[in-house]
Amino acid sequence: DGGITQSPKYLFRKEGQNVTLSCEQNLNHDAMYWYRQDPGQGLRLIYYSQIVNDFQKGDIAEGYSVSREKKESFPLTVTSAQKNPTAFYLCASTSARGLFFYGYTFGSGTRLTVV
Amino acid sequence: EDQVTQSPEALRLQEGESSSLNCSYTVSGLRGLFWYRQDPGKGPEFLFTLYSAGEEKEKERLKATLTKKESFLHITAPKPEDSATYLCAVNNAGNQFYFGTGTSLTVIP
């Protein structure tokens, strides 16, 4: 079955540590996105990529970094510069046609907690 | 500025008690309005897309409607398995997405 796989499901980060969240899709989608979800707030866009080797900052990119070396993969690194990283992180993807008809396909999320 | 506002934040219903969730939007050129269902600890799942005022779509106990300013998600005779957070999102003329904060629905047996 086609879909988006996020790993790990739960991640714990110590102060000052960088951590990387994995996102892999086998839907052959060109565009991939990272969102952050906090209680009482809507999904906030961190980074997005519409093509391999190219990505753009979203609304809350500070303290995060990404890469897009393969079409299928869009990992997110939460750096030590991100002062409040505890949140639920969602990866999404879509195609040009899909964006119009159903929006995004989402992964199952990674819950990051600072310890 | 484009924005989406959902109400209420939380809704508790008895099983079989019908109700509606509201999604008000301000957008520069609506390309589509989307409804998603999100279960705890999981990613949102697609439910409906609406494109123009007057459009309606149905799926089992859910019916989504659209006007020029808002969308409603009507839930008829809900069951406990309908308990989830329902998210609304709009896609504007620039292909930018804006999400609401969601309505958390709890259906009590």
Interface residues (C-beta under 8 A of the other chain):
Chain A: I4 Q6 G40 Q41 G42 L43 L45 F88 L90 A92 L99 F100 F101 Y102 G103 Y104 T105 F106 G107 S108 G109 R111
Chain B: V4 E9 R31 G32 F34 Y36 G41 K42 G43 P44 E45 F46 T49 L87 A89 N91 N95 F97 Y98 F99 G100 T101 G102
